[in-house]
């Protein structure tokens, strides 16, 4: 039987990808100019993980016929597979313009823009899918998810109700509607919506959690009117049981407030909360007079009839418009620094509903032990043997500027220096090791120097418990950040409390608790929030600037330290006195 493109397509759809490619190779050997065979071969190669080859095929086809809409669509998917999402979005836009009635093109473009943080543009294209197919419920769901992410809750409610009219049994749609209603402070409606759904799907975890939050909110709303002598108190919601910055702040503030006798009721991120402060005062019935959330604005769920207070923070020069929309309906926003306050004001948040209350800073007793000798550098030498041991603890995200940290280290140090960089990376997922190796390669190429020529780096990955984190502070002589911006930076304050030498950018939260007497402060400029070695924008910072630390100055700071010419005296007493936890908790309670 003569090989045909149609046969290859059938094999491809049946999941026989390699066989489909063999058929297409045979077709093209016989008919090298077969247009559709070449296009289909590109699609197959992309599916096989050979997106680079696919890009070449689609590019050649489009050079011949730039009006070939499917070619632009396929080229976009190939670029997306290579991680070139900005280029992919441009190609998808061309496909949409050439064939605006093709819903698949608009759906893919909307999905890609959503992932890039361009929610307004994403919603435009996802709504086009609804116009093209108004009888398909899935279009309403996709558009609703996009506008939910942009805090347009009323629009999301309308879309989800339209979708449910078309598909009343759609559990995901109903669950999303319940979450929208919770964001709008309408827990009674959420409870009525989700109760029958939870009975129908008793093992659906997210539905059960949303219903539990609705039930708790309804109960607390009723408690605000109780007359049985229960004390006035504060509902506090936060990720108490999650290892995170917000979780740590929530625990510390609640422990201090409870210790000062405040009557509290705790809620977790997903529902009821099991964590309790050792000081007590978090279980007795209360009459809520405020609901305080240690969360980003889009996660806050107002309790009807109870004033809503959001303790939150941001790392850039202005908060996203979605945050401003979400916080606009809250009674009070509390931020930890003047930098965050300016970010809210820049977005138009009213000054009279915005307060500053830094957290406290405290010594972690485990950090004070002698450094362990069983943690080794890549060479096998104990890390504790190096004279200068510089620590950085960061999530592996663009905002932390790990690429800048590596560039400075590579430029400023030599293999013979008695120094080591201890780099603890987290939240990178299963590919963290490969992604970090790729970043090292990119950095070496840009700097024009091999990392073997620089002082060693101990890159530590995986989850560490509190004792494990303490060993890193025990080992360190200095703590160094090149971050593009921080809401607070708990690792830096922890290092300061221990009395480590500090190197930090002169930006964002750092200016609240650092000065030139106690830290090397790196001057900064501002600019678009670009991904490492790319023009693509870091999705949470679309349209928002962040800070770029001066890498030449940072290199000179390292040189000063490595050459033993640092005359600063580092001690943690100033931190502990100026940022006393008891005083900060009293201040927060006064706002509440």
Secondary structure per residue as TSV (DSSP state, phi and psi in degrees):
chain	resnum	aa	ss	phi	psi
A	1	X	-	360.0	134.3
A	2	X	-	-69.9	131.8
A	3	X	-	-66.7	138.0
A	4	X	-	-132.8	157.2
A	5	X	H	-63.6	-37.0
A	6	X	H	-61.2	-40.6
A	7	X	H	-63.0	-41.1
A	8	X	H	-63.8	-39.9
A	9	X	H	-62.9	-41.5
A	10	X	H	-63.4	-41.5
A	11	X	H	-63.9	-41.0
A	12	X	H	-60.8	-46.3
A	13	X	H	-67.0	-25.2
A	14	X	T	-84.5	1.1
A	15	X	T	86.2	7.6
A	16	X	-	-95.0	72.9
A	17	X	H	-69.0	-46.9
A	18	X	H	-62.5	-40.4
A	19	X	H	-65.3	-38.4
A	20	X	H	-60.9	-41.0
A	21	X	H	-64.9	-39.4
A	22	X	H	-63.0	-41.8
A	23	X	H	-62.3	-43.5
A	24	X	H	-65.5	-37.3
A	25	X	H	-61.7	-39.4
A	26	X	H	-68.3	-40.4
A	27	X	H	-61.1	-45.3
A	28	X	H	-73.0	-26.5
A	29	X	H	-65.8	-35.6
A	30	X	H	-84.0	-35.0
A	31	X	-	-134.3	80.5
A	32	X	T	-58.6	-23.2
A	33	X	T	-96.5	9.2
A	34	X	-	-65.2	107.2
A	35	X	H	-59.6	-52.9
A	36	X	H	-68.9	-31.8
A	37	X	H	-64.1	-40.9
A	38	X	H	-65.7	-44.2
A	39	X	H	-60.8	-45.2
A	40	X	H	-66.3	-36.0
A	41	X	H	-62.9	-38.3
A	42	X	H	-62.0	-42.2
A	43	X	H	-61.7	-44.0
A	44	X	H	-65.3	-42.9
A	45	X	H	-62.4	-38.9
A	46	X	H	-62.2	-42.0
A	47	X	H	-63.8	-30.9
A	48	X	T	-84.2	4.1
A	49	X	T	85.2	13.8
A	50	X	-	-108.6	56.0
A	51	X	H	-65.3	-32.2
A	52	X	H	-59.6	-43.1
A	53	X	H	-66.2	-38.3
A	54	X	H	-62.8	-40.5
A	55	X	H	-57.2	-43.3
A	56	X	H	-62.1	-40.9
A	57	X	H	-64.9	-50.7
A	58	X	H	-66.1	-35.7
A	59	X	H	-62.5	-42.1
A	60	X	H	-65.6	-40.8
A	61	X	H	-63.3	-41.1
A	62	X	H	-74.7	-23.8
A	63	X	H	-65.9	-31.1
A	64	X	H	-79.6	-43.0
A	65	X	-	-136.8	90.7
A	66	X	T	-70.5	-3.7
A	67	X	T	-94.4	7.0
A	68	X	-	-79.5	92.5
A	69	X	H	-60.2	-42.5
A	70	X	H	-63.2	-32.0
A	71	X	H	-64.2	-42.6
A	72	X	H	-63.8	-38.7
A	73	X	H	-62.1	-48.0
A	74	X	H	-66.4	-38.0
A	75	X	H	-62.7	-39.0
A	76	X	H	-62.2	-43.6
A	77	X	H	-65.2	-34.7
A	78	X	H	-66.9	-44.2
A	79	X	H	-64.6	-37.8
A	80	X	H	-62.1	-39.3
A	81	X	H	-62.9	-28.7
A	82	X	T	-85.9	-2.2
A	83	X	T	88.8	4.4
A	84	X	-	-89.2	70.9
A	85	X	H	-70.7	-31.9
A	86	X	H	-66.7	-44.2
A	87	X	H	-63.4	-42.1
A	88	X	H	-60.4	-41.5
A	89	X	H	-63.0	-39.3
A	90	X	H	-63.1	-41.2
A	91	X	H	-68.9	-38.5
A	92	X	H	-64.1	-36.8
A	93	X	H	-63.3	-38.1
A	94	X	H	-63.7	-42.0
A	95	X	H	-61.7	-42.0
A	96	X	H	-64.4	-42.1
A	97	X	H	-67.2	-34.3
A	98	X	H	-75.3	-32.0
A	99	X	-	-139.9	71.5
A	100	X	T	-67.0	-14.8
A	101	X	T	-91.1	4.3
A	102	X	-	-90.9	106.0
A	103	X	H	-64.0	-30.3
A	104	X	H	-61.9	-39.2
A	105	X	H	-63.7	-47.0
A	106	X	H	-65.9	-38.3
A	107	X	H	-63.6	-44.1
A	108	X	H	-66.7	-41.2
A	109	X	H	-64.7	-43.7
A	110	X	H	-60.4	-42.3
A	111	X	H	-64.0	-42.3
A	112	X	H	-66.4	-44.4
A	113	X	H	-64.2	-35.9
A	114	X	H	-58.8	-45.4
A	115	X	H	-65.7	-25.5
A	116	X	T	-85.2	-2.0
A	117	X	T	85.5	6.7
A	118	X	-	-92.2	71.2
A	119	X	H	-67.4	-37.3
A	120	X	H	-63.1	-47.5
A	121	X	H	-65.2	-38.9
A	122	X	H	-59.8	-45.7
A	123	X	H	-62.2	-36.8
A	124	X	H	-58.0	-46.9
A	125	X	H	-74.7	-35.1
A	126	X	H	-70.1	-32.2
A	127	X	H	-69.5	-29.3
A	128	X	H	-62.3	-36.8
A	129	X	H	-60.0	-39.0
A	130	X	H	-63.9	-42.4
A	131	X	H	-62.3	-36.2
A	132	X	H	-76.4	-33.4
A	133	X	-	-135.7	72.2
A	134	X	T	-67.9	-9.7
A	135	X	T	-98.9	6.5
A	136	X	-	-107.9	116.8
A	137	X	H	-63.5	-31.4
A	138	X	H	-60.1	-32.8
A	139	X	H	-63.2	-39.4
A	140	X	H	-67.0	-38.8
A	141	X	H	-64.1	-47.0
A	142	X	H	-62.5	-42.5
A	143	X	H	-65.8	-38.5
A	144	X	H	-64.7	-41.5
A	145	X	H	-60.3	-39.3
A	146	X	H	-66.3	-46.4
A	147	X	H	-73.8	-27.4
A	148	X	H	-59.7	-43.4
A	149	X	H	-64.9	-18.7
A	150	X	T	-103.3	11.7
A	151	X	T	62.9	26.4
A	152	X	-	-93.2	72.5
A	153	X	H	-68.0	-37.3
A	154	X	H	-66.3	-40.0
A	155	X	H	-63.4	-41.6
A	156	X	H	-62.6	-41.3
A	157	X	H	-59.3	-45.5
A	158	X	H	-61.1	-45.6
A	159	X	H	-63.1	-43.3
A	160	X	H	-67.8	-37.1
A	161	X	H	-67.2	-36.9
A	162	X	H	-64.7	-41.6
A	163	X	H	-64.2	-40.5
A	164	X	H	-68.4	-28.5
A	165	X	H	-62.7	-38.0
A	166	X	H	-78.4	-32.2
A	167	X	-	-139.0	79.0
A	168	X	T	-62.1	-21.4
A	169	X	T	-94.0	6.9
A	170	X	-	-74.8	103.8
A	171	X	H	-67.0	-39.2
A	172	X	H	-63.8	-40.2
A	173	X	H	-63.7	-45.3
A	174	X	H	-65.3	-40.1
A	175	X	H	-62.5	-43.4
A	176	X	H	-62.8	-39.3
A	177	X	H	-62.9	-41.1
A	178	X	H	-59.7	-40.9
A	179	X	H	-67.4	-37.0
A	180	X	H	-63.2	-44.6
A	181	X	H	-63.4	-36.9
A	182	X	H	-63.5	-40.4
A	183	X	H	-64.8	-26.2
A	184	X	T	-89.4	0.4
A	185	X	T	76.7	27.7
A	186	X	-	-113.9	65.8
A	187	X	H	-70.8	-29.5
A	188	X	H	-63.6	-44.4
A	189	X	H	-64.5	-39.6
A	190	X	H	-60.1	-44.6
A	191	X	H	-61.0	-45.2
A	192	X	H	-64.9	-34.3
A	193	X	H	-72.9	-43.1
A	194	X	H	-89.5	-20.6
A	195	X	H	-58.5	-51.2
A	196	X	H	-66.0	-30.0
A	197	X	H	-68.6	-40.7
A	198	X	H	-66.4	-33.0
A	199	X	H	-68.5	-35.5
A	200	X	H	-74.6	-33.1
A	201	X	S	-127.8	72.4
A	202	X	T	-66.7	-16.9
A	203	X	T	-104.2	10.3
A	204	X	-	-84.5	104.3
A	205	X	H	-60.4	-44.1
A	206	X	H	-69.2	-35.3
A	207	X	H	-65.6	-44.5
A	208	X	H	-61.4	-40.8
A	209	X	H	-66.5	-43.2
A	210	X	H	-63.7	-40.3
A	211	X	H	-65.3	-41.2
A	212	X	H	-60.8	-42.3
A	213	X	H	-65.0	-38.5
A	214	X	H	-63.8	-42.1
A	215	X	H	-65.1	-43.1
A	216	X	H	-63.4	-42.8
A	217	X	H	-63.6	-40.6
A	218	X	H	-63.7	-43.5
A	219	X	H	-63.8	-44.2
A	220	X	H	-68.8	-33.6
A	221	X	H	-62.0	-42.2
A	222	X	H	-67.1	-36.5
A	223	X	H	-63.9	-24.2
A	224	X	T	-63.0	-18.9
A	225	X	T	-108.2	10.5
A	226	X	-	-69.7	150.5
A	227	X	-	-128.1	24.3
A	228	X	S	-93.8	14.1
A	229	X	-	90.2	2.7
A	230	X	-	-61.1	142.0
A	231	X	E	-70.8	149.7
A	232	X	E	-62.2	136.2
A	233	X	E	-149.5	-176.1
A	234	X	E	-123.8	129.2
A	235	X	E	-83.8	128.2
A	236	X	E	-122.7	121.1
A	237	X	E	-115.0	135.1
A	238	X	E	-172.1	171.0
A	239	X	-	-83.2	60.9
A	240	X	T	-57.6	-35.0
A	241	X	T	-98.2	11.7
A	242	X	S	-108.3	132.7
A	243	X	S	-73.8	94.3
A	244	X	S	-158.4	168.0
A	245	X	H	-62.7	-45.3
A	246	X	H	-62.7	-39.8
A	247	X	H	-62.9	-42.6
A	248	X	H	-65.2	-45.3
A	249	X	H	-62.0	-42.7
A	250	X	H	-61.0	-45.2
A	251	X	H	-60.8	-45.4
A	252	X	H	-66.5	-46.5
A	253	X	H	-62.8	-44.6
A	254	X	H	-64.0	-40.8
A	255	X	H	-60.7	-42.2
A	256	X	H	-68.5	-43.1
A	257	X	H	-64.2	-41.0
A	258	X	H	-64.5	-38.9
A	259	X	H	-64.5	-24.7
A	260	X	T	-92.7	8.4
A	261	X	T	91.0	6.5
A	262	X	-	-67.2	135.8
A	263	X	-	-81.9	123.9
A	264	X	E	-128.9	152.9
A	265	X	E	-130.9	122.8
A	266	X	E	-100.5	136.8
A	267	X	E	-124.1	144.6
A	268	X	-	-91.6	-178.8
A	269	X	S	-63.9	-38.0
A	270	X	S	-107.7	-9.7
A	271	X	S	168.5	-134.7
A	272	X	B	-63.5	155.8
A	273	X	-	-120.9	132.9
A	274	X	-	-94.0	-24.4
A	275	X	-	-66.3	140.0
A	276	X	-	-136.4	143.9
A	277	X	-	-71.9	146.7
A	278	X	T	-66.4	-19.4
A	279	X	T	-75.9	-12.0
A	280	X	-	83.3	-158.3
A	281	X	-	63.6	29.4
A	282	X	S	-129.2	14.6
A	283	X	S	-128.3	-18.3
A	284	X	S	-73.0	152.5
A	285	X	-	-59.5	144.9
A	286	X	E	-135.2	163.6
A	287	X	E	-106.6	101.8
A	288	X	E	-63.6	129.9
A	289	X	E	-114.7	-2.6
A	290	X	E	-162.2	148.9
A	291	X	E	-121.0	111.7
A	292	X	E	-104.1	124.9
A	293	X	E	-115.6	124.9
A	294	X	E	-92.7	77.3
A	295	X	S	-151.6	163.4
A	296	X	-	-68.5	153.4
A	297	X	G	-56.0	-36.4
A	298	X	G	-71.7	-11.5
A	299	X	G	-96.1	-6.7
A	300	X	-	-72.5	136.0
A	301	X	-	-125.1	100.2
A	302	X	-	-59.4	145.8
A	303	X	-	-97.8	123.8
A	304	X	T	-55.3	129.2
A	305	X	T	83.1	1.0
A	306	X	S	-121.3	125.9
A	307	X	-	-55.4	137.3
A	308	X	E	-101.0	124.2
A	309	X	E	-122.7	130.5
A	310	X	E	-117.5	114.5
A	311	X	E	-91.6	115.5
A	312	X	E	-151.6	-176.3
A	313	X	-	-163.6	163.6
A	314	X	-	-143.5	156.6
A	315	X	S	-106.3	-1.5
A	316	X	S	-112.8	-170.8
A	317	X	S	-80.3	-16.2
A	318	X	S	-155.5	142.5
A	319	X	-	-74.3	156.0
A	320	X	-	-61.9	153.0
A	321	X	H	-60.4	-33.4
A	322	X	H	-64.3	-38.0
A	323	X	H	-64.7	-42.7
A	324	X	H	-61.5	-41.3
A	325	X	H	-63.3	-44.8
A	326	X	H	-64.1	-46.2
A	327	X	H	-72.4	-18.8
A	328	X	H	-60.5	-27.7
A	329	X	T	-96.7	2.9
A	330	X	S	-93.0	152.9
A	331	X	S	-75.4	-31.7
A	332	X	E	-155.1	140.8
A	333	X	E	-116.7	130.2
A	334	X	E	-116.9	130.4
A	335	X	E	-123.7	159.3
A	336	X	S	-84.8	-17.7
A	337	X	S	-141.6	162.5
A	338	X	H	-65.5	-32.0
A	339	X	H	-60.3	-45.3
A	340	X	H	-66.5	-39.2
A	341	X	H	-57.9	-45.2
A	342	X	H	-63.5	-34.6
A	343	X	H	-64.2	-37.5
A	344	X	H	-72.2	-42.8
A	345	X	H	-62.9	-38.5
A	346	X	H	-60.9	-29.6
A	347	X	T	-88.9	2.5
A	348	X	T	94.6	10.2
A	349	X	-	-70.2	138.1
A	350	X	-	-62.2	132.2
A	351	X	G	-62.1	-32.8
A	352	X	G	-77.3	-5.0
A	353	X	G	-117.6	34.1
A	354	X	E	-142.3	122.3
A	355	X	E	-127.2	156.2
A	356	X	E	-112.3	128.0
A	357	X	-	-146.0	97.4
A	358	X	-	-63.9	152.4
A	359	X	-	-74.5	173.7
A	360	X	-	-83.5	171.1
A	361	X	-	-127.6	136.1
A	362	X	-	-141.3	159.6
A	363	X	-	-81.3	135.2
A	364	X	-	-92.5	113.6
A	365	X	G	-54.0	-35.8
A	366	X	G	-65.2	-21.5
A	367	X	G	-73.0	-16.5
A	368	X	G	-86.6	-7.0
A	369	X	S	-68.8	164.1
A	370	X	-	-64.4	145.6
A	371	X	-	-64.8	136.0
A	372	X	-	-70.2	152.9
A	373	X	S	-107.5	3.7
A	374	X	S	-97.3	3.8
A	375	X	-	-99.7	120.3
A	376	X	B	-108.2	148.8
A	377	X	-	-73.6	168.2
A	378	X	T	-55.4	-27.1
A	379	X	T	-78.2	-11.9
A	380	X	S	97.3	-7.7
A	381	X	-	-76.1	137.6
A	382	X	B	-58.0	132.8
A	383	X	G	-59.2	-34.9
A	384	X	G	-62.5	-16.6
A	385	X	G	-79.4	-17.6
A	386	X	S	-74.4	142.6
A	387	X	S	-68.3	-44.1
A	388	X	E	-112.0	121.7
A	389	X	E	-128.1	104.1
A	390	X	E	-102.6	125.3
A	391	X	E	-104.4	142.1
A	392	X	E	-140.3	128.8
A	393	X	E	-116.2	116.0
A	394	X	E	-146.8	147.1
A	395	X	E	-69.5	149.1
A	396	X	S	-85.3	73.8
A	397	X	S	-131.3	159.4
A	398	X	G	-61.1	-35.9
A	399	X	G	-60.2	-28.4
A	400	X	G	-74.2	-11.7
A	401	X	-	57.0	45.1
A	402	X	H	-62.2	-33.7
A	403	X	H	-62.9	-41.0
A	404	X	H	-64.9	-40.6
A	405	X	H	-58.3	-46.1
A	406	X	H	-67.2	-39.7
A	407	X	H	-61.2	-45.1
A	408	X	H	-65.2	-43.8
A	409	X	H	-61.0	-43.0
A	410	X	H	-66.2	-37.1
A	411	X	H	-77.0	-36.3
A	412	X	H	-94.1	-17.0
A	413	X	-	-116.1	162.1
A	414	X	-	-127.8	158.7
A	415	X	T	-59.4	-27.3
A	416	X	T	-84.4	-5.8
A	417	X	S	-67.9	139.9
A	418	X	S	-85.4	65.2
A	419	X	E	-149.0	155.9
A	420	X	E	-146.3	143.6
A	421	X	E	-98.5	119.7
A	422	X	E	-98.3	108.9
A	423	X	E	-113.9	105.5
A	424	X	E	-97.2	114.8
A	425	X	E	-109.1	140.9
A	426	X	E	-138.7	171.9
A	427	X	S	55.3	37.7
A	428	X	-	-100.8	-7.7
A	429	X	-	79.8	-173.1
A	430	X	T	-67.2	-17.8
A	431	X	T	-100.6	14.5
A	432	X	H	-56.5	-45.3
A	433	X	H	-61.1	-43.7
A	434	X	H	-69.0	-39.5
A	435	X	H	-65.7	-38.7
A	436	X	H	-67.7	-40.3
A	437	X	H	-60.9	-39.3
A	438	X	H	-65.3	-39.9
A	439	X	H	-64.2	-38.6
A	440	X	H	-60.9	-43.7
A	441	X	H	-63.1	-45.1
A	442	X	H	-61.1	-42.5
A	443	X	H	-65.7	-44.4
A	444	X	H	-60.8	-38.0
A	445	X	H	-67.6	-41.8
A	446	X	H	-69.4	-43.2
A	447	X	H	-75.2	-28.3
A	448	X	T	78.5	33.6
A	449	X	S	-149.5	146.2
A	450	X	-	-87.5	147.8
A	451	X	G	-67.7	-19.8
A	452	X	G	-64.9	-20.4
A	453	X	G	-85.4	-10.5
A	454	X	S	-102.5	170.0
A	455	X	-	-62.4	153.9
A	456	X	E	-67.8	157.3
A	457	X	E	-123.2	127.3
A	458	X	E	-99.7	99.4
A	459	X	E	-89.9	114.5
A	460	X	E	-110.2	131.1
A	461	X	-	-129.8	177.0
A	462	X	S	90.5	168.2
A	463	X	-	-83.2	129.2
A	464	X	-	-111.6	138.3
A	465	X	-	-82.6	-178.7
A	466	X	H	-61.3	-38.7
A	467	X	H	-64.6	-38.9
A	468	X	H	-65.3	-41.0
A	469	X	H	-64.3	-38.9
A	470	X	H	-60.0	-36.1
A	471	X	H	-62.3	-31.4
A	472	X	H	-68.5	-40.2
A	473	X	H	-70.3	-32.9
A	474	X	H	-61.1	-37.8
A	475	X	H	-74.6	-31.6
A	476	X	-	-78.5	147.1
A	477	X	S	-103.3	-23.8
A	478	X	E	-141.5	158.4
A	479	X	E	-125.0	137.1
A	480	X	E	-135.0	130.9
A	481	X	-	-126.5	143.7
A	482	X	-	-121.7	26.3
A	483	X	-	-59.4	147.0
A	484	X	S	-75.8	-7.5
A	485	X	-	160.0	144.0
A	486	X	-	-136.4	144.7
A	487	X	S	-75.9	-34.3
A	488	X	-	-153.3	-52.6
A	489	X	-	73.7	79.2
A	490	X	H	-58.6	-42.4
A	491	X	H	-58.6	-38.2
A	492	X	H	-66.0	-44.1
A	493	X	H	-67.4	-33.7
A	494	X	H	-65.4	-40.7
A	495	X	H	-65.2	-39.9
A	496	X	H	-64.2	-40.1
A	497	X	H	-63.0	-31.7
A	498	X	H	-78.5	-18.5
A	499	X	T	92.0	21.9
A	500	X	-	-73.2	156.5
A	501	X	E	-66.4	141.4
A	502	X	E	-122.6	136.2
A	503	X	E	-130.1	123.5
A	504	X	E	-151.8	155.0
A	505	X	E	-69.3	148.9
A	506	X	S	-85.9	73.9
A	507	X	S	-151.3	165.0
A	508	X	T	43.0	-131.1
A	509	X	T	-65.1	-27.3
A	510	X	H	-57.8	-30.7
A	511	X	H	-72.2	-10.8
A	512	X	H	-77.0	-39.7
A	513	X	H	-122.9	2.0
A	514	X	-	-119.3	150.5
A	515	X	-	-145.7	177.8
A	516	X	T	-69.0	-16.3
A	517	X	T	-76.7	-27.3
A	518	X	T	-118.3	0.6
A	519	X	S	-154.9	153.5
A	520	X	E	-81.8	110.0
A	521	X	E	-102.7	125.6
A	522	X	E	-94.1	124.5
A	523	X	-	-62.7	154.1
A	524	X	E	-136.0	157.2
A	525	X	E	-117.9	167.8
A	526	X	E	-111.7	155.7
A	527	X	E	-175.1	176.3
A	528	X	E	-57.8	148.4
A	529	X	-	-83.8	78.8
A	530	X	B	-84.9	147.0
A	531	X	-	-69.7	158.3
A	532	X	T	-55.7	129.3
A	533	X	T	53.5	42.1
A	534	X	S	-157.3	158.0
A	535	X	S	-91.9	-6.6
A	536	X	S	-65.5	143.6
A	537	X	B	-89.8	137.6
A	538	X	-	-61.2	118.3
A	539	X	G	-49.6	-43.5
A	540	X	G	-67.0	-11.2
A	541	X	G	-115.1	27.8
A	542	X	T	-58.9	123.6
A	543	X	T	76.5	10.0
A	544	X	-	-123.6	136.2
A	545	X	E	-85.3	155.1
A	546	X	E	-131.6	-174.9
A	547	X	E	-100.3	144.9
A	548	X	E	-116.5	107.5
A	549	X	E	-65.0	143.7
A	550	X	-	-70.4	110.6
A	551	X	H	-72.9	-28.8
A	552	X	H	-65.6	-43.8
A	553	X	H	-64.5	-42.3
A	554	X	H	-60.9	-39.4
A	555	X	H	-64.1	-38.0
A	556	X	H	-67.5	-34.0
A	557	X	H	-62.1	-45.9
A	558	X	H	-60.6	-43.5
A	559	X	H	-59.9	-43.0
A	560	X	H	-58.6	-43.6
A	561	X	H	-69.9	-44.3
A	562	X	H	-67.1	-31.1
A	563	X	T	-89.0	8.6
A	564	X	T	61.9	38.9
A	565	X	-	-114.0	19.1
A	566	X	-	-87.0	114.3
A	567	X	-	-96.4	4.4
A	568	X	-	-71.3	149.0
A	569	X	-	-106.2	119.4
A	570	X	-	-102.2	128.0
A	571	X	-	-153.6	154.4
A	572	X	S	-92.9	-2.5
A	573	X	H	-63.3	-36.9
A	574	X	H	-62.6	-43.1
A	575	X	H	-57.5	-48.1
A	576	X	H	-69.1	-32.3
A	577	X	H	-77.0	-46.6
A	578	X	H	-75.4	-27.8
A	579	X	T	-119.3	59.7
A	580	X	-	-74.5	128.7
A	581	X	H	-62.3	-40.3
A	582	X	H	-61.9	-43.1
A	583	X	H	-65.2	-40.6
A	584	X	H	-68.3	-37.8
A	585	X	H	-67.0	-37.4
A	586	X	H	-61.8	-41.7
A	587	X	H	-62.4	-44.5
A	588	X	H	-64.7	-42.8
A	589	X	H	-61.2	-35.5
A	590	X	H	-63.8	-39.2
A	591	X	H	-64.8	-35.1
A	592	X	-	-77.6	360.0
